[in-house]
Every structure is written in structure tokens, then in C-alpha cells.
Amino acid sequence: MFTENLNPVFLKIGSLEIRYYGLVMALGVLFGILMIRALARKKKIGIDEDTLLEALFYMVLFGFIGARLDHILLHNTIFYLAHPLEIIAVWHGGMAAHGAFLGGFLALYFYCRKKRINLYKIADLAVVPLALGLAFGRIANFINGELYGKITSVPWAVKFLGVEGFRHPSQLYEAATDLITFVALLVMTNKEAIRKRHRDGFIFWAFMFIYSTFRFFVEFFREPDITLMGLTLGQVTCIGIIIVSIPFLIKLWKYKPKLKRKGRRHKRRK
């Protein structure tokens, strides 16, 4: 057991503070765009770079808006009503992953529809660095001392400043599962034998399924903010995503075609 007393401020210049949370978000976006561009060039997805970067811009912008609105409206409404200026203080933390998914996906959907390009060509690439970004985001949550777990007596329990009791470091649990998800997606994206077996969109829905499954179980260790029928709001959302993902995964997986029989066919006798 130990006490978490990490300083959430990475660098302070006068009154200007650069926090780990904001730094992670900025670096995550930059790294994600560079990785997606590299994957797009390697896979030759047939979308010019200017169009790809424009699509990513809208996806990131509305992903952040969705993440912030989700956190404000569904997780901490009373606090933001009392402190309205904190709504724009995103560097203090306060982003919800499911809101980011929805905002980013809708932006990408409408952009691709307008440009008449295959949404999945971009979405399949975007979720790979997204999984890694989520992992580092959870580490930033740990440094911020937010989204902590339930009270526990396990040897690795953490005491967060200003929070009662020793807690599960649920942020680190989720960071570990996000890293596993990232590796799995990277293998599926780059391994030729696997890539040939699925259609466009499979990687995207695989991410949604794997992330939601891991997140569902991690939520049991996390201090809940809203509960519904014994489950957290996050778990209910995860169940919905898992149910929606399964038929898409089945549909987009290419079953191995039947081998043609060798030899000449016998002509039917007249």
C-alpha cells in the first residue's frame, strides 16, 4: 500500500501550468495522427492525405467535444453548475471515453458521407493509436488522482490525497487492458494472414468489442458515480456496444472459401 502524491503539474512557468493530463492529450493527438498517416501510406487505402488529415481534424475536434459533454452532463453536472468556468478547463481532467467515441464517430460518418469515401478505411486505422492514447490517458488520470477505484485492502492499494481509504488503482487496471487492446489491434492490422480474412470495418468493431469487454470488468473495481440496476452507467453502455458489435464482427469476417475439387468433371451421359 502506498500514498499517491504525484504532482499533476508537469511544468510551471510563472502563472502558466502545463499539466500531465493536457500534455498527454496533446502528444496523443500528434502521435495518433502521425501513426494513422503512416498506416494509411503502408496500406494504400486510396484516400489522399489532405482528405485524411481533414477527416481526422473533425474526428478529434468532435471527439473532444463529445468526451467533455459526456463527462459534464452525465457524470458531474452539479459540480459544473456550481463552477461554470471549469467547463472549459479541460487541462484539469474530465473526459468520458464513450462520449469521445460517439462524437468522433459521428463526425467521421458525416464527413465520409459528404466526401463519398469508405468510413471504415479511416476508422480501422484510427482505433489503433486510439487504444494506446486511452492507456496513457488513464495513467494521466492516476496522476491527477481521479477516477479511482473502490476501497480495498489489497497489497497494491493506493491512498489518493483528499480521498477516504485505500483504493484500487483502477486507472492502471484500465491502462493495462488498453495496452493489450492496442497490441491486439496492431497485430490484426499488420499480420497479412489475419488481414486477408476480414473486410473493412472489422478492426473498428473489434476495438469496440475488446475495449467494452475489458471496461465492463474493470468497472467492478472502480468507484461508481451513477448506477443502474446494480451496474454503473459505463457498464450499461459497454453491454450495449458489445451487443451491437457482435453481428458486425460476424458479418465482416471472411469465412474460408471452399476448396475447388481437383480433376476433370465427368460429363453426364446422354
N, C-alpha and C positions, 0 to 999 in steps of 0.2 A: 504494500500500500504506500502511496506517496501523494504529496500535495502538488497540484498543478499551479505553478505561479509564473508561467511564461508571460513575458511582456508582449501583448498583441501588436505593439508599435515596432515596426522594423527599423524605421529611421525617422528622426525628428530634426527638422531644420527650422528654428525659430518657432512659430506657431503652426507650421505645416507638419502634419503627421502622415507618414506612409505606413499603413498597417499591412500585416501579413495577408489579411483577407483580400484587400484591394490588389496587392501585389500578385497574389496567386491568380485572381481573376484576370488581370491584365496579361500576365505571362501565359495563362491557359488559353486565352483567346488567340494570342500571337502564335503560340506553338500549334494550336489546333488548325489554324488557317494554313500554316506552312506545311503541316503534315497532310492535310486534305489535298492541297495543291500538288504535293509530291506523289500521293497515291493516285490522283487523277491523271497525272502525266504517265505514271507507270502502267495504269490500267487502260489508258486511252479510252476514256468514257465518251468521247465525242462531243464534249461541251467546251467551248472556247474559254480561255482563262478569265477574260473580263466578265463574262456572264457568270462564271462560277464564283468569282470574288464578290460580285454584286449580290448574288443569291445568299452567300454566306454573311454578308453585311446585314441584310434584312433578318436572316435567321438569328444571328447573335443579338441584334437590337431587340427584336420582339421576344426572344428567349429571356433576356434580362428583364424586360417589362413584365412578362408573364410570371417569372420567378418572384419578382418583388410584389406584384399584386396578390399572388397566391399567399405569400407569407403575411402580408398586411391584412387581407380580408378574411383568411381562414385560420390563421394561427395566432395573431397578436393584435387584434383590432382595437381592443381597449387601450393598449399602450400607445398606439399611433394616434388615436383620437385625443389622448391627453398630451402627446408630444408630436404635433403635426410636422414640425421641421425635420424630425427623424425619418420621415418618409423618403427623403432624398439622400439621406446619409447611408448609402449602400456600403460604404467602406467600413461601417460598424458591424456588418453582417446582416443576415436576414434575407435569405433567398430560399425558395422552395423548389426542389428538383422537378416535381410534377408540373408545376406552373411553367418552368423553363421548357420542358418537353412540349407542352401544349402550345405555348407562344411561338417557339421556334418552328415547330412542325406546321402550324397554320400559316406562318409567314412563308415558309418554303413551298407549301402546297399552292398558295395563291400566286406566288412568283412563277413557279414552274408552269402553272396553268396558263398564265398570261403569256409566257415565252414559248409555250408548247414544247416543253422538254420533259424528259422522264424524271419525275421526282426522286425515284429510288436510286438513280445514278449518283445523285448527290447525297441522299440520306444514308445510303450504305457506307459511304466514306466518312461522313460527319460523325457517326456514332462511335467510331474507333477512338479518336482523340477525346471525344466527349467522356467516355468511360474513365480515361486517365485523368481528365480535368476534374471529374467528380471525386476521384480519390484524393487529389491534392486539396480540393475544396473542403473535404471532411477533415483533413489534417489542419486546415486553417480554422475550422470550427472548433477543433480541440484546443488550439492555441487561444482562441477567443473565449474559451470556457462556456460555449453554448451547445445546445442540442445534446446535452449529456444524458447518461443512462440512469437507470433506476438504482436505488440504494442497494448495496451488496456488501458481502464480506469476503469476496474472492481475493486472493493474494495480490492481484494486479489492479485492485480498485483504486480510484483516483479521487482526491478531495479537491473540488473546484472552489476557488475563492468566492465567498458570498453565497455558497450553496450548502444546504444541510446534508451531512453524512457523506460517506464514501460511495462513489458511484461507478457503475460500469462505464468504461471509456467507449461508449457505443459509436462515437465518431470514428475511432480507429478500427472498430469491427467493420464498419461500412467501408472505410477506406481500403481495407484488405480485400473485401469482396469486389469492390470496384476495380482493383488491380487485377484480380482473377478474371473479371469480365473483359478487361482491356486485352489481356493476353489471349483469351479465347477468341475474341473478335479479330485480333491481329493474325492469328493462325488461320482462321476461316477465310480471311481476306487474301492472304498471301500464298497459302498452300494450294497448288494447282489442282491436286486430286479432289480437294473439297470444293474449290471454286467452280469446278465444272459440273458439280452435282446440284447446284441451286441457281435459281433465277434472280433477277434484280429484285431487291426488297427483302430478301431472306436475311441478310446481315442486320438490317434495321430492326426487323421483328425479332430476330434472335437477341439483339441487345435489349429490347423492351421486355422480353420474356425472362432473360437471365437476370437483368437488373431488378425487375419486380419480384422475382422469386427470392433472391438474396435479401432484398429490402424488407420483404414480408417477415422473414425470420429475425432479422436484426431489430426490427421494431419491438419485438418482445423484450428486449433489453433496454430500450430507450424510454426515458420519462415521457409519457404521453401528454399531449396538450389538449387534444379532442378525442373522445372515444365514442364509438357507435356499436352497440350490441357486443360490448366486450373487446372490440378491436379498435385500433387507432384509425384516424382518418387516412393516414398513409397506407395502412394495411388494406383498408377497403378499396382504395384507389388501385393498389397493386393487384388485388384479386380481379378487378375489372380489366386491367391491362393484360393479365395472364390469360383470361378467358378470351379476349379479343385476339391475342397474339397466336394462339394455338392453330386456328383454322388457316391463318395466313402462312404460318410456317409449313403446314402440311401442303398447302396449295403451291407454294413457291419452291418446294424441294423437288428436284428432278429425280424420279424413280429410274433405276437402271433399266434401260430398254432390253427387251428380249432379244437374245442372240438369234440370228438367222440360221436356219438349218443348212448345213453344208450338203453338197451333192446335187445332182440334177433331179428335178422333179419328174416323176413318171407321167407320161402322157396318158390321159384317160382313153381307154379303148372305146371305139365307136360301136 
